[in-house]
Amino acid sequence: MTKQSTLDRLLAEAEQWHREHPWRSRWMSLKRHAGRAWNWRWAPLCAWQRHRRGFSFRDAWSFDTYIAGVIANAADYLKEVKYGHPIDMTEEEWNAYLDSVSGPLRRYSDGDPKATYDEDAAAYTDAVAAMHRLAEKFGSFWD
């Protein structure tokens, strides 16, 4: 017989509660969705802050994932538009380099809510390594 963890027991109790209280469960779901809609009131302010200073107060909340996402998007953009590559690399090498930077940073910025601690730690370690690779060619990121 396998020992049931505290989290498994908690989830089982929550599922049982939802089965026993279907209307209350639906009401809580509606309130949660309404709360998400209410949070959209900050969208114009955040857009103004991003325009004015480059980031918003929401971006600063999890600045590491915000920066990782911005760099990953920019590296993908540079690969897509093919403005050029450093003189010491071929275009194929440059594209592979951009992939080696954007891939780990995107995995870290997107995150996986179901990931284990070890998977999150591995994504973080890969993202740090990608930032070190970025630093090696920092002056080569131009359009």
N, C-alpha and C positions, 0 to 999 in steps of 0.2 A: 504494500500500500504506500502510495506516495504522500509525502507530507505537503499539505496545502499551505502556501505562504499567506501572510497577512493581506497582501495586495489582492490575491485571488479571492480570499474570503470577502474583502471589502467590495470587489467588483460583483461577486455573486449576490451579496446583500443589496447592492444598488440595482441590479437587474430585477431582483425579486420585488423591491420597492416600486420600480417602474411598472411591473406587471400588476401589482396590487392597487396602484393609484394612477390609472392611465390618464385621467383628465388633468390631475395636478401635474403630471409629467409633461403633458402637452402644453399647459400654461407656462411652465418653466421654460420650455423650448421657445415659445413665442416671446417671452420676456428677453431671452438671450438674443434672439434675432433682432428684436426691436432695439436692444442696446447696441448691437453692431451698426444698425442703421443710424442711430443717434451719434455714433462716433464719426460719421461722415461729415458732421458739422465742422470738424477740424481740417478738412481737405483744403479749403481755400487758404486758410492761414498757413498750412504746411507748404502749399505751392508757393505762396508769397515768400516764406522764409527760405525755401530752396533757391528761388530766383535771387533773392537779396544777398544771402550769405553762403549758399551752396549746400546747406543741410537744414533740416527742420528739427524742432524739439523731439519729434517722434524718431527721427533718424539717430539722434544722439542717445536715445534710450538703449539701443543695441548697436553702437557705432561700429563694432568689429564686423558684424554681418552686413551692415550697410556698405561699408567701404569695400568688403570682399565682393559684394554684388556689383558695385559700380565698376570696380577694376575688371571683373569677369566680363561684364557687358562691353566695356571699352575694348578689351582684348579681342572679343568676338567681332566687334565692329571693325577694328583694324584688319583682322583677317578677312572679313567680308569685302571691304572696299578696296583692299590691296593697293594702298597708296605707295607702298615701298617697303624695303627691308634694309636692315643694317648692311654695310658693305662687306662685313666679314662673314655673312651668312647668305645662303641661297634662299629663294622664296619658299621652298619646301621646308628647309630648316627653320625659317622664321615662323611658318604656319605651325609646325610641330612645337616650337617654343611657346607660341601664343596659346596653343591647346594645353601645354603643360602648366601654364599659369592659370588660364581661365577655368579648366575642369575642376581642380581641387577647390578653388575659391568659390565656384558656383555651388558645389556640393556643400561647402560649409555655410554659405549664405542662405541657401534654400532650406537646409536642414531637413531632417526627417523626424516628425514627432514620435514615430514608433521606434526610433533607433535606440539601441542600448547605450549605456555609458561608454563601453569600449568602442563602439562605432562612432560616437560623437568625439571621443578622444582621438581616434584615428583621423577623422575628418579635420579636426583642429590641427593635428600634427602635419597633415598633408597641406593644409592652407598656409601654415607657417613656412613650410618648405617652398611653396609656390611664391610667397612674398620674398623669400631670399633669392629665388630665381629672377623675380621681377627686379630686385635691387641690382643684380649683376648687369642688367641691360637697361637700367633706368633712363639713361639719356637717349635710348633708341625709340622711345614711345612718342612719336610725332605723327602727324597726318600729312 
